[in-house]
Amino acid sequence: MGGLCLGAGAALREGRADPPVAAVRLDLADCLARAERAYPGLVAARHKIAASDAQLDEAWVAPFFPVSVTGFMSLAPTARGNSTYSPDVFAQNPLVSETGYIARVTADTGVPISPWTWVRLGRVRDAARAGIRANRGEAERARLELRANVRKAFFGVQSSRDALYLIERAEGYIATAREQLANARTQDGGTVGPNDEAQLEMAAEELAVQRATATRLGNLARAALGLLTGVGDAIDVPDEPLCPYRVELGSLSRHLTRARLNRPEVDMIAAGVAARQAAVSIQEWAYLPDLALGITAAVSNAPTMAEQPNPFSANNNNFAYWGGGLVLRWNFDPVVNRQRVRRLSSELAMTQAQQSLALGGIALEVTEAYERAREQQSIEAARERQERWGFQWFTAVFTQFQSGAVEVGDILSPLRQYLTARAGHIQAINDLDASLSQLAMVTGQADMEGAPSTECRAPVAPASPPVGADGGASEDDIEAILRASQAAEAPAAAVDAGVRPPGADGGIARPR
């Protein structure tokens, strides 16, 4: 028992009392769904919409329940008799006479009946509806931005993982090269150049820099994804390569029309113009007085003060009455009201000008995103062809090596070129997917067009087998020849190559 307690205490000191948090592995659809449920920005936007709905309901019910209630309560002296004679005429000081209280309540209400008043109330409701439209547009804009950020973080995690995968291969290859370089110095007939070790170590340090950068970007993307989805540090994504989205973009006018119809900012701007128009109309009708059917009631009670039966005497202490009639309310300030109308009209013209400016800005934003997506499509296609040509070059040289036409060192240069092209293709895929996500956001689309390529997880094969070859080199053959070639060509090949040690995953690059 004592040993168990000591072990528990040691675990607490080392911070191992709590078990590690189990990773939650989510695909892109799950990340988007969780983010929309948990993101505080969207929760706040939904509450803002609810507040706007309540404001519209208030505009409907407010004219029918304008009840104003006032109350009054104080000390009152004893005052008996009437207006002609009172035995308490010399004892009005409440400190020396019997003291009571006086309580009074008054209630007033009214319902507007003038037509122009109802027009003003209708414009108030129009302004409230415009506020609801604006807040809904703001919520939709926040939702589109959230989905774009989730996709960006998700693609960033996948891209950094692919980069680290290649770096691990290169680090394993350099480790093998170091070992072979040391063996070449001790074996008879081993040839080692004076700069071989320096080149090898420079390549190793460059890989260390690339690993630090890829790790930082991956950690940032993973932290952002955990924050957006509400999962936190336990977030993880499937261990799959980042695939390019395949989509036919079409013409620019198609995307401009889509943005004009679906972009939430367009509806927000239109709602702002409608609210300004309603404000001008409300102030223009303020020149006229408001007529209402009013009802009033009041009751006052002072037990220590006698009621006055004489109709010609004031009875301000004990009474109860109610009544109704037409009520006029008019803020008669036409000169001041004219300036208010001028101010609101100028603000309306300002908002309309801002509407034109904003629509032009949206068109420019869509154009920029569209052109960038087209550019990234071309770059990704070129990088893919470059990767395939590099693989074809390497397999062709390797086939010639199998037939004895070339030396072992001749296959290392094409291998380095192929791996460099592959790293560029990974970055191009990430840039393409990010640009398509941005295009979806600026056109008001919740989902990206197209779908991930179905061929990205298949190994890259040569465009056509070399003449006289039997289909190129297999993954196992490549691994075997790399191990056999380390002693002779390790320093030169280690500069740019990215090959993992044998048995890591059975291929020269992450399959696509």
Salt bridges, closest charged atoms under 4 A:
GLU14 OE1 - ARG16 NH2 2.48
GLU36 OE2 - ARG143 NE 3.16
GLU36 OE2 - ARG147 NH1 2.50
ASP88 OD2 - ARG80 NE 2.80
ASP126 OD2 - ARG123 NH1 2.75
ASP126 OD1 - ARG129 NH1 2.82
GLU138 OE1 - LYS48 NZ 3.22
GLU140 OE2 - ARG143 NH1 3.10
ASP162 OD1 - ARG510 NH1 2.60
ASP162 OD2 - ARG512 NH2 2.60
GLU168 OE1 - ARG500 NH2 3.36
GLU171 OE2 - ARG211 NE 2.88
GLU197 OE1 - ARG185 NH2 2.84
GLU201 OE2 - ARG178 NE 2.99
ASP236 OD2 - ARG25 NH2 3.12
ASP236 OD1 - ARG161 NH2 2.94
ASP239 OD1 - ARG510 NH2 2.55
GLU240 OE1 - ARG457 NH2 2.78
GLU265 OE1 - ARG263 NE 2.81
ASP267 OD1 - ARG133 NH2 2.68
ASP290 OD2 - ARG120 NH1 3.50
ASP333 OD2 - ARG340 NH1 3.29
GLU347 OE1 - ARG276 NH1 2.78
GLU347 OE2 - ARG343 NH1 3.57
GLU365 OE1 - ARG263 NH2 2.79
GLU371 OE1 - ARG374 NH1 3.84
GLU380 OE1 - ARG246 NH1 2.79
GLU380 OE2 - HIS425 NE2 2.75
GLU384 OE1 - ARG246 NH2 3.36
GLU384 OE2 - ARG388 NH2 3.60
GLU387 OE2 - ARG422 NH1 2.75
GLU387 OE1 - HIS425 ND1 2.48
ASP447 OD1 - ARG147 NH2 2.53
GLU449 OE2 - ARG254 NH2 2.63
GLU449 OE1 - ARG258 NH1 3.27
GLU479 OE2 - ARG169 NH1 3.79
ASP496 OD2 - ARG416 NE 3.95
ASP505 OD1 - ARG169 NH2 2.27
ASP505 OD2 - ARG500 NH1 3.43
